[in-house]
Amino acid sequence: MWDEIDNKIEALRKAINNNAVKLRQQIRQGFFEFKPFSIKQKKVLTWWCSNSSVKDQEGIIADGAIRSGKTLCMSLSYVMWAMNAFDGQNFAICGKTIGSLRRNVLFWLRLMLRSRGYSVQDKRADNLMVVRRGGVVNYFYQFGGKDERSQDLIQGITLAGVFFDEVALMPESFVNQATARCSVTGSKFWFNCNPEGPQHWFYVNWILKCKDRHILYLHFTMDDNLSLSEEIKERYRNSYFGVFFDRYIRGLWVIAEGLIYSDIANGLGIVEQEERQYVKYYISIDYGTLNPFSAGLYGLSKGVWYRFDEYYHSGRETGRQLTDAEYYTALEKLAEKRHISRIIIDPSAASMIAEIRKHGRFTVQQANNDVVDGIRETAKAFSQGRIKVTKNCSGAITEFSSYCWDDKKQEDKPIKENDHAMDEIRYFVNTVMVRHGGTKIGW
């Protein structure tokens, strides 16, 4: 078993190294293999040209499904427009974080630009990309718009244009501040995103008002990306369900309502408890005193994580509130003599973290507590068969059947009831199974 795992790791390491060498060579040579563009991608690439009927629009919005080819053509067209229309001006390229922007946009954008004869100088310390061609030079500053404080970062600069990648993940204050900086005559706005809820500020204030704002609006599906095979598109379709399928595959701005994990409540990923050979173990905890305390025991077998045992105690229902020391005793019993790689726990459970560390047996790791991303990744992991729950875990199975979206909220939030095992499973998926910006760890 361990030889097989070592061989998989070694094969993956070689593949990563080989791809890295190939990409470095492409960067040095200024090489990018362009695939045929779809009709919608061509509209993005040419809408600003002198012979276009929509060239006088103030900007463009491209929304829709994941992997639909929006980002590639939007980012390339944005720089081509800037280099055609201006010389010596400042521009902004914005993402949720600088890290995600570099990974998802700038890496490929630099390759595309160099392939088309542009000179690109990346000044990472200044979050600046200097682009030159034919005596024209322009400056593209990078900004992260992850929270309300981000608006302070962009104050003071004068811009000739701004491009927002994943604008729906940014606060409205940041977007308003960035667009307000575009005071150069002829400046334009470029927006790119996947859908969220129908009450989202960007949908209400920009997409529904695009005609009044003189903004060109284009809606993308995966069929607008000609580089995707039918096999790959089907893989993505099978990776989401519920509201996430409607948003990320159908590209719809729909409300999150009803059961969050409806497919799991109907039996997806619920399996019999049987003997399996596990090669690694984790425990994940959602801490509660009067509210339920939920601890799940996870084991890895043949590339699949199983939540095969649990400890679930509700102080309110039993009328008995346990101490941290009593909860720790329950964890010892749950773990038995197994080697537990880590205990994953809500960062706010300070007293329980201290209790676990006091005994010195277990290593504690604070969980990634991003709720909506965690729910999405959990749903995806179940739909892909990478995690399963055994039928003896009655606490978790009961909660799957009652864990609902709060349709009274204007943003995506679960109702804070019947959610303790749900939180603990989300902690495990988002902290152990999803790492390094989305890399899936399967062994």
PyMOL commands that set and color helices and strands:
alter all, ss='L'
color gray80, all
select helices_A, chain A and resi 2-29+39-46+70-85+98-115+124-126+148-154+167-169+172-180+201-207+222-224+230-237+243-248+262-265+315-318+324-335+350-359+371-383+394-400+420-433
alter helices_A, ss='H'
color red, helices_A
select strands_A, chain A and resi 59-64+90-95+119-123+128-133+136-144+161-165+188-193+215-220+270-271+281-286+293-301+304-313+342-345+364-366+387-390+434-435+439-440
alter strands_A, ss='S'
color yellow, strands_A
deselect
rebuild
show_as cartoon
